[in-house]
Amino acid sequence: MEQFSLISLNLWNTEHWQERERCVISFLQTFDADIYCFQEVRPQTLSVLDVSLTGYQRVEGEEAGWRKESSIYIKREMFSIQDLGRIDLDMPEQDRGLFWAELETKGGESLIVATMHLTHQLNADEMATGKNYRHHEAHKAAEALKHLGSGKPMVICGDFNDPIHPSRIFHEQAGFQDVFTLLGLPAPITFPCPFLTHETFLVEAIDKIMIQGAIQPVLASSPHFMIPGQVLSDHWPVAAVLKLLPSV
């Protein structure tokens, strides 16, 4: 049974990047996760991640979203990439979607890791019309994940921008379970990190890690990491230690 750690973090594009860069680098070096899943990456932040994560391979497809929206980094000594892709979710943000990679461990076990950033509640169209984009996005992602998995253990994570419905849809439609729920823990509030954002009226558990198949959580947390004068993002990260189980 192989065990690995995974961290998901919304990097908040380049907002206040000069006030955050040193903290992000320190965080990566301190936690040394086996897999990192990021949302809201930009070429400027990816260049810092590439230099800081020297023992990692960045998963990258042809689509622009791999460089402008979501990214996955894996430790080379632990995983190899077997396949990858981006699934379009009919989002108003054209470069977003469901970004996934099929990985193989050094012991020959396979798993799929996917990350996504669903549409924010305060996007202009939703503010004007009340139309909720996340239900449709989550249903489409769940349907795609059912066909993508083919019995392999799967991890999905990211900024769901909704504390309830995407997680519910992924559970009901595709059998995913939240790692905090499985460990008997309350879902941690991950937004906002009040040190850099004015959106303090939003207090939500919206950054998630969910699993399905022959995999179980060992630990899960939301590290409120900071260094003097700096924090990571307007979001707090979520982290989990996961164990691959023998196939039935």
Residue frames relative to the residue before (quaternion, step in Angstrom):
aa qw qx qy qz dx dy dz
M 1.0000 0.0000 0.0000 0.0000 0.00 0.00 0.00
E 0.2047 -0.8023 0.5540 0.0869 3.57 -0.65 1.12
Q 0.2003 -0.7803 0.5894 0.0610 3.53 -1.06 0.88
F 0.0544 0.7942 -0.6024 0.0586 3.57 -1.02 0.78
S 0.3582 -0.7149 0.5586 0.2207 3.55 -1.30 0.38
L 0.0887 -0.7863 0.6113 0.0141 3.54 -1.14 0.75
I 0.0748 -0.7783 0.6230 0.0235 3.56 -1.04 0.85
S 0.1301 -0.7633 0.6294 0.0654 3.54 -1.06 0.87
L 0.0681 0.8033 -0.5840 0.0948 3.57 -0.91 0.96
N 0.3055 -0.6913 0.6261 0.1919 3.54 -1.03 0.89
L 0.2778 -0.8184 0.4885 0.1200 3.58 -0.45 1.25
W 0.3911 -0.7656 0.4545 0.2329 3.61 1.31 0.09
N 0.5317 -0.6636 0.3622 0.3819 3.56 1.02 0.94
T 0.7490 -0.3803 0.2550 0.4789 3.65 -0.73 -0.92
E 0.2965 0.7652 -0.5217 0.2332 3.59 1.18 0.39
H 0.8518 -0.0289 -0.0127 0.5229 3.60 -0.87 1.00
W 0.1864 0.8399 -0.4991 0.1030 3.58 1.12 0.59
Q 0.6305 0.5389 -0.3470 0.4377 3.60 0.97 -0.73
E 0.6879 0.4552 -0.2718 0.4956 3.59 1.16 -0.62
R 0.7427 0.4176 -0.2176 0.4760 3.62 1.24 -0.18
E 0.5253 0.6940 -0.4039 0.2816 3.58 1.10 -0.65
R 0.6865 0.4812 -0.3013 0.4542 3.59 0.79 -0.95
C 0.6359 0.5238 -0.3282 0.4622 3.59 1.07 -0.72
V 0.6360 0.5259 -0.3296 0.4586 3.60 0.97 -0.83
I 0.6540 0.5069 -0.3131 0.4662 3.59 0.90 -0.89
S 0.6602 0.5053 -0.3043 0.4649 3.59 0.93 -0.89
F 0.6285 0.5437 -0.3225 0.4531 3.57 1.03 -0.80
L 0.6658 0.5051 -0.3022 0.4585 3.58 0.88 -0.95
Q 0.6859 0.4800 -0.2821 0.4686 3.56 0.93 -0.88
T 0.6654 0.5164 -0.3053 0.4443 3.59 1.04 -0.75
F 0.7778 0.3730 -0.1942 0.4671 3.58 0.78 -1.00
D 0.1319 -0.8557 0.4983 0.0470 3.59 1.18 -0.47
A 0.1198 0.8286 -0.5362 0.1071 3.59 0.92 0.90
D 0.5342 -0.6318 0.4599 0.3224 3.56 -1.19 0.53
I 0.7685 0.0969 -0.0543 0.6302 3.56 1.21 -0.62
Y 0.0880 -0.7588 0.6428 0.0563 3.55 -1.02 0.87
C 0.0830 -0.7583 0.6448 0.0482 3.55 -1.04 0.88
F 0.0794 -0.8173 0.5708 -0.0043 3.56 -0.65 1.15
Q 0.1528 -0.7345 0.6500 0.1208 3.50 -1.29 0.57
E 0.8061 0.2299 -0.2217 0.4982 3.56 -1.26 0.58
V 0.2488 0.7399 -0.5784 0.2369 3.57 0.78 1.00
R 0.1151 -0.7481 0.6488 0.0779 3.53 -1.33 0.44
P 0.6730 -0.4856 0.3350 0.4461 3.64 -1.10 0.36
Q 0.6387 0.5350 -0.3363 0.4390 3.61 0.98 -0.76
T 0.7108 0.4280 -0.2715 0.4878 3.60 0.90 -0.85
L 0.6089 0.5510 -0.3606 0.4422 3.60 1.05 -0.64
S 0.6193 0.5431 -0.3584 0.4393 3.60 1.00 -0.70
V 0.6472 0.4930 -0.3129 0.4901 3.60 1.08 -0.69
L 0.6494 0.5116 -0.3179 0.4643 3.59 0.95 -0.84
D 0.6434 0.5359 -0.3317 0.4346 3.60 0.91 -0.86
V 0.6834 0.4708 -0.2871 0.4785 3.58 0.97 -0.85
S 0.6943 0.4904 -0.2756 0.4488 3.58 0.97 -0.86
L 0.7475 0.3606 -0.1926 0.5236 3.59 1.04 -0.78
T 0.0096 -0.8733 0.4869 -0.0113 3.55 0.71 1.12
G 0.7115 0.4379 -0.2676 0.4800 3.61 1.09 -0.56
Y 0.6184 0.5630 -0.3146 0.4491 3.56 1.29 0.22
Q 0.2925 -0.6914 0.6235 0.2184 3.50 -1.38 0.31
R 0.3118 -0.7313 0.5743 0.1952 3.55 -0.91 0.91
V 0.3557 -0.7094 0.5693 0.2146 3.55 -0.83 1.00
E 0.1195 0.8146 -0.5543 0.1219 3.57 -0.70 1.02
G 0.1716 -0.7704 0.6088 0.0797 3.52 -0.88 1.04
E 0.7178 -0.4488 0.3183 0.4267 3.55 -1.32 -0.13
E 0.6167 0.5914 -0.3597 0.3748 3.59 1.04 -0.69
A 0.5947 -0.6052 0.4079 0.3372 3.56 -1.11 0.76
G 0.5784 0.6304 -0.3683 0.3639 3.59 1.10 -0.63
W 0.5835 0.5784 -0.3736 0.4306 3.60 1.16 -0.52
R 0.7480 0.3531 -0.1983 0.5258 3.59 1.18 -0.49
K 0.7624 0.3683 -0.1816 0.5000 3.59 1.23 -0.34
E 0.7841 0.2868 -0.1629 0.5257 3.61 1.22 -0.16
S 0.8316 -0.0568 0.0934 0.5446 3.62 0.40 -1.18
S 0.0234 -0.7988 0.6010 -0.0138 3.54 -1.13 0.70
I 0.1774 -0.7517 0.6281 0.0942 3.54 -1.26 0.61
Y 0.0904 -0.7699 0.6305 0.0400 3.55 -0.96 0.94
I 0.0849 -0.7992 0.5948 0.0174 3.58 -0.95 0.92
K 0.4968 -0.6349 0.4954 0.3235 3.58 -1.11 0.65
R 0.4629 -0.7107 0.4611 0.2607 3.55 -0.73 1.09
E 0.6710 0.5185 -0.3096 0.4303 3.59 1.00 -0.75
M 0.7280 0.4275 -0.2326 0.4828 3.59 1.24 -0.31
F 0.8268 0.1625 -0.0294 0.5377 3.59 0.98 -0.82
S 0.1248 -0.7193 0.6686 0.1414 3.50 -1.39 0.33
I 0.4536 -0.6867 0.5044 0.2613 3.57 -1.15 0.65
Q 0.2086 -0.7894 0.5703 0.0901 3.57 -0.78 1.08
D 0.7779 -0.1007 0.1070 0.6110 3.56 1.08 -0.73
L 0.0323 -0.7900 0.6120 0.0182 3.58 -1.23 0.34
G 0.1049 0.8076 -0.5774 0.0584 3.53 -1.26 0.28
R 0.2785 -0.7048 0.6195 0.2048 3.49 -1.41 0.09
I 0.1799 -0.7743 0.6006 0.0855 3.56 -0.91 0.98
D 0.3781 -0.7318 0.5240 0.2165 3.56 -0.73 1.08
L 0.1859 -0.8099 0.5523 0.0676 3.58 -0.91 0.97
D 0.4857 -0.6786 0.4239 0.3521 3.60 1.23 0.41
M 0.2887 0.7830 -0.4941 0.2438 3.55 0.91 0.95
P 0.5505 -0.5923 0.4506 0.3783 3.61 -1.12 0.44
E 0.6474 0.4385 -0.3088 0.5415 3.59 1.23 -0.45
Q 0.3340 -0.8309 0.4006 0.1938 3.58 0.02 1.32
D 0.7192 0.4475 -0.2720 0.4567 3.63 1.04 -0.57
R 0.5480 0.5941 -0.4136 0.4192 3.59 1.23 -0.03
G 0.1766 0.7688 -0.6028 0.1196 3.53 -1.34 0.04
L 0.5864 -0.5130 0.4633 0.4223 3.54 -1.28 -0.47
F 0.1132 -0.8051 0.5822 0.0110 3.56 -0.48 1.26
W 0.0258 0.8363 -0.5424 0.0756 3.59 -0.62 1.08
A 0.0880 -0.7620 0.6383 0.0652 3.51 -1.33 0.46
E 0.2673 -0.7125 0.6230 0.1812 3.53 -1.06 0.79
L 0.1112 -0.8210 0.5600 0.0018 3.56 -0.64 1.17
E 0.1742 -0.7402 0.6339 0.1411 3.52 -1.29 0.43
T 0.3822 -0.7149 0.5385 0.2300 3.55 -0.90 0.95
K 0.6504 -0.5075 0.3819 0.4166 3.57 -1.25 0.25
G 0.6580 0.4935 -0.3058 0.4795 3.57 1.25 -0.39
G 0.5953 -0.6213 0.3383 0.3810 3.57 1.30 0.16
E 0.5177 0.6258 -0.4292 0.3951 3.61 1.24 0.24
S 0.3055 -0.7648 0.5470 0.1501 3.55 -1.07 0.81
L 0.0925 0.7608 -0.6421 0.0204 3.53 -1.25 0.55
I 0.3070 -0.7207 0.5914 0.1915 3.53 -1.31 0.41
V 0.0996 -0.7688 0.6311 0.0279 3.54 -0.96 0.99
A 0.0140 0.8062 -0.5897 0.0457 3.57 -0.85 0.98
T 0.0953 -0.7875 0.6074 0.0428 3.53 -1.13 0.69
M 0.0115 -0.8015 0.5972 -0.0286 3.56 -1.13 0.64
H 0.1729 -0.7392 0.6406 0.1152 3.53 -1.32 0.40
L 0.1996 -0.8146 0.5374 0.0880 3.55 -0.20 1.29
T 0.6823 -0.5386 0.3252 0.3724 3.55 -1.24 0.56
H 0.5018 -0.6791 0.4639 0.2681 3.54 -0.99 0.96
Q 0.5866 -0.6075 0.4164 0.3367 3.56 -1.13 0.72
L 0.7408 0.4176 -0.2179 0.4790 3.59 1.09 -0.68
N 0.3064 0.7293 -0.5572 0.2525 3.61 1.05 0.55
A 0.6653 -0.5750 0.2997 0.3700 3.57 -1.04 0.81
D 0.6704 0.5048 -0.3124 0.4451 3.60 0.91 -0.87
E 0.6681 0.4881 -0.3075 0.4700 3.58 0.93 -0.83
M 0.6191 0.5354 -0.3418 0.4618 3.58 1.05 -0.71
A 0.7157 0.4589 -0.2571 0.4593 3.59 0.98 -0.83
T 0.8149 0.2982 -0.1194 0.4825 3.59 0.91 -0.90
G 0.4136 -0.7013 0.4778 0.3300 3.59 1.15 -0.54
K 0.4444 0.6961 -0.4560 0.3317 3.60 1.27 0.09
N 0.2594 -0.7679 0.5719 0.1265 3.56 -0.80 1.08
Y 0.2845 -0.7868 0.5294 0.1406 3.57 -0.58 1.17
R 0.6326 0.6163 -0.3366 0.3267 3.59 1.01 -0.81
H 0.5789 0.5729 -0.3908 0.4289 3.62 1.08 -0.57
H 0.6932 0.4663 -0.2806 0.4725 3.57 0.78 -1.02
E 0.6485 0.5272 -0.3185 0.4473 3.59 0.93 -0.89
A 0.6815 0.4859 -0.2890 0.4648 3.57 0.92 -0.91
H 0.6374 0.5165 -0.3333 0.4647 3.61 0.95 -0.79
K 0.6727 0.4858 -0.3064 0.4664 3.58 0.90 -0.87
A 0.6460 0.5095 -0.3212 0.4689 3.60 0.99 -0.80
A 0.6543 0.5220 -0.3186 0.4448 3.59 0.92 -0.88
E 0.6533 0.5082 -0.3167 0.4632 3.57 0.95 -0.84
A 0.6556 0.5041 -0.3114 0.4681 3.58 0.98 -0.81
L 0.6589 0.5244 -0.3108 0.4406 3.58 0.96 -0.85
K 0.5984 0.5677 -0.3642 0.4325 3.59 1.06 -0.66
H 0.7185 0.4224 -0.2460 0.4948 3.58 0.99 -0.81
L 0.6320 0.5652 -0.3272 0.4172 3.56 1.14 -0.64
G 0.6703 0.5762 -0.3024 0.3566 3.55 0.94 -0.92
S 0.0236 -0.8394 0.5394 0.0628 3.59 0.89 -0.93
G 0.7514 -0.4141 0.2125 0.4677 3.57 0.95 0.89
K 0.5427 0.6115 -0.4136 0.4005 3.60 1.22 -0.11
P 0.5435 -0.5788 0.4723 0.3828 3.62 -1.12 0.51
M 0.1188 -0.8129 0.5701 0.0093 3.52 -1.00 0.88
V 0.1179 -0.7449 0.6525 0.0738 3.52 -1.25 0.67
I 0.0256 -0.7662 0.6415 0.0278 3.57 -0.91 0.91
C 0.0493 0.8012 -0.5933 0.0600 3.54 -1.03 0.73
G 0.3662 0.7464 -0.5221 0.1904 3.52 -1.31 0.05
D 0.6044 -0.5081 0.4649 0.4006 3.47 -1.41 -0.30
F 0.1750 -0.8289 0.5273 0.0649 3.56 -0.24 1.32
N 0.2770 -0.8056 0.4824 0.2038 3.62 1.28 -0.26
D 0.7120 0.2828 -0.2197 0.6040 3.56 1.18 0.64
P 0.3419 -0.7845 0.4752 0.2045 3.61 -0.60 1.04
I 0.7593 0.4114 -0.1864 0.4685 3.61 1.17 -0.41
H 0.8267 0.3885 -0.2056 0.3512 3.53 0.17 -1.33
P 0.6468 0.4898 -0.3779 0.4460 3.69 0.78 -0.66
S 0.6477 0.5084 -0.3259 0.4645 3.61 0.92 -0.84
R 0.6430 0.5175 -0.3185 0.4661 3.57 0.98 -0.84
I 0.6693 0.5002 -0.2990 0.4610 3.59 0.91 -0.92
F 0.6572 0.5004 -0.3176 0.4656 3.60 0.92 -0.85
H 0.6493 0.5021 -0.3163 0.4757 3.59 1.08 -0.67
E 0.7359 0.4436 -0.2434 0.4500 3.58 0.71 -1.10
Q 0.7600 0.4054 -0.2103 0.4623 3.57 0.92 -0.87
A 0.8310 0.1878 -0.0617 0.5199 3.60 1.02 -0.74
G 0.5625 -0.6771 0.3600 0.3090 3.61 1.22 0.25
F 0.4281 0.6979 -0.4755 0.3220 3.61 1.18 0.33
Q 0.1462 -0.7727 0.6121 0.0832 3.54 -1.22 0.61
D 0.4902 -0.6627 0.4882 0.2868 3.54 -1.05 0.81
V 0.5079 -0.6789 0.4327 0.3063 3.60 -0.86 0.94
F 0.6336 0.5227 -0.3427 0.4559 3.60 1.02 -0.66
T 0.6347 0.5237 -0.3240 0.4668 3.58 1.00 -0.81
L 0.6616 0.5148 -0.3082 0.4498 3.59 0.92 -0.88
L 0.7156 0.4223 -0.2442 0.4999 3.58 1.11 -0.65
G 0.5041 -0.6759 0.4098 0.3480 3.61 1.26 0.12
L 0.5150 0.6375 -0.4079 0.4024 3.56 1.19 0.62
P 0.4893 -0.6278 0.4947 0.3489 3.63 -1.07 0.56
A 0.5471 -0.6049 0.4582 0.3533 3.54 -1.08 0.69
P 0.3793 -0.7538 0.4827 0.2344 3.62 -0.66 1.01
I 0.4867 -0.6177 0.5272 0.3220 3.55 -1.15 0.63
T 0.0912 -0.8298 0.5505 0.0103 3.57 -0.66 1.10
F 0.7711 0.1909 -0.1443 0.5901 3.59 1.25 -0.09
P 0.6185 -0.2680 -0.7377 -0.0367 1.49 -1.82 1.71
C 0.4249 -0.5639 0.6081 0.3629 3.47 -1.41 0.11
P 0.3270 -0.8333 0.4053 0.1856 3.60 -0.12 1.26
F 0.5424 0.6649 -0.4008 0.3211 3.61 1.17 -0.26
L 0.8115 0.2564 -0.1168 0.5120 3.61 1.10 -0.59
T 0.7348 0.4110 -0.2393 0.4837 3.62 1.12 -0.31
H 0.3926 -0.7061 0.5412 0.2333 3.53 -1.22 0.59
E 0.5507 0.6302 -0.3943 0.3796 3.62 1.25 -0.12
T 0.1526 0.8387 -0.5077 0.1245 3.56 0.89 0.94
F 0.5407 0.6012 -0.4089 0.4231 3.60 1.26 -0.09
L 0.6587 0.4392 -0.3091 0.5269 3.60 1.26 -0.23
V 0.0576 0.7727 -0.6272 0.0793 3.57 -0.66 1.13
E 0.1958 0.8363 -0.4607 0.2236 3.55 0.00 1.32
A 0.3262 -0.6770 0.6195 0.2268 3.53 -1.31 0.51
I 0.1671 0.8497 -0.4741 0.1594 3.57 0.32 1.27
D 0.6380 0.4699 -0.3408 0.5060 3.62 1.22 -0.16
K 0.0667 -0.8600 0.5007 -0.0719 3.54 -0.52 1.25
I 0.0872 -0.7073 0.6911 0.1203 3.49 -1.43 0.37
M 0.0188 0.7964 -0.6018 0.0569 3.58 -0.75 1.09
I 0.1682 -0.8026 0.5694 0.0574 3.56 -1.11 0.70
Q 0.0542 -0.7777 0.6258 0.0236 3.53 -1.30 0.43
G 0.7556 0.3706 -0.2772 0.4636 3.56 -1.05 0.76
A 0.7807 -0.3550 0.2579 0.4448 3.56 -1.29 -0.43
I 0.5143 0.5814 -0.4398 0.4518 3.52 0.54 1.27
Q 0.0215 -0.8091 0.5873 0.0013 3.59 -1.02 0.72
P 0.4802 -0.6637 0.4858 0.3047 3.58 -1.16 0.57
V 0.2679 -0.7334 0.6035 0.1617 3.52 -1.19 0.69
L 0.7777 -0.0425 0.0649 0.6238 3.54 1.03 -0.89
A 0.0233 0.7785 -0.6270 -0.0139 3.58 -1.23 0.44
S 0.1011 0.7895 -0.5983 0.0926 3.55 -1.05 0.78
S 0.2749 -0.6964 0.6203 0.2339 3.52 -1.40 0.04
P 0.2046 -0.8301 0.5046 0.1205 3.60 0.04 1.25
H 0.2441 -0.7507 0.5972 0.1423 3.58 -0.78 1.03
F 0.0221 0.8562 -0.5115 0.0689 3.51 0.63 1.25
M 0.1572 0.7618 -0.6203 0.1012 3.54 -1.06 0.81
I 0.1969 -0.7073 0.6531 0.1856 3.50 -1.38 0.23
P 0.6991 -0.4677 0.2913 0.4557 3.64 -1.10 0.37
G 0.8486 0.1419 -0.1415 0.4896 3.54 -0.69 1.18
Q 0.7848 0.2754 -0.1499 0.5346 3.62 1.20 -0.14
V 0.0853 -0.7441 0.6585 0.0740 3.52 -1.28 0.63
L 0.6874 -0.5458 0.3186 0.3579 3.56 -1.30 0.33
S 0.7963 -0.1088 0.2241 0.5512 3.55 0.73 -1.13
D 0.5854 -0.5077 0.4446 0.4494 3.56 -1.27 -0.28
H 0.6625 0.4033 -0.2899 0.5607 3.59 1.36 -0.05
W 0.3531 -0.6422 0.6164 0.2879 3.51 -1.36 0.28
P 0.4894 -0.6625 0.4713 0.3155 3.63 -1.04 0.64
V 0.2325 -0.7003 0.6358 0.2264 3.53 -1.38 0.06
A 0.1059 -0.8028 0.5868 -0.0034 3.54 -1.04 0.89
A 0.0124 0.7919 -0.6105 0.0107 3.56 -1.14 0.64
V 0.2515 -0.6792 0.6607 0.1973 3.49 -1.34 0.52
L 0.0806 -0.8255 0.5578 -0.0302 3.56 -0.68 1.16
K 0.2125 -0.7742 0.5888 0.0940 3.53 -1.14 0.74
L 0.3363 -0.7116 0.5827 0.2024 3.55 -0.91 0.96
L 0.2611 -0.7858 0.5480 0.1187 3.56 -0.88 0.98
P 0.6098 -0.5350 0.4063 0.4205 3.61 -1.13 0.37
S 0.4896 -0.6502 0.4924 0.3082 3.57 -1.01 0.78
V 0.4340 -0.6991 0.5084 0.2536 3.54 -1.01 0.87
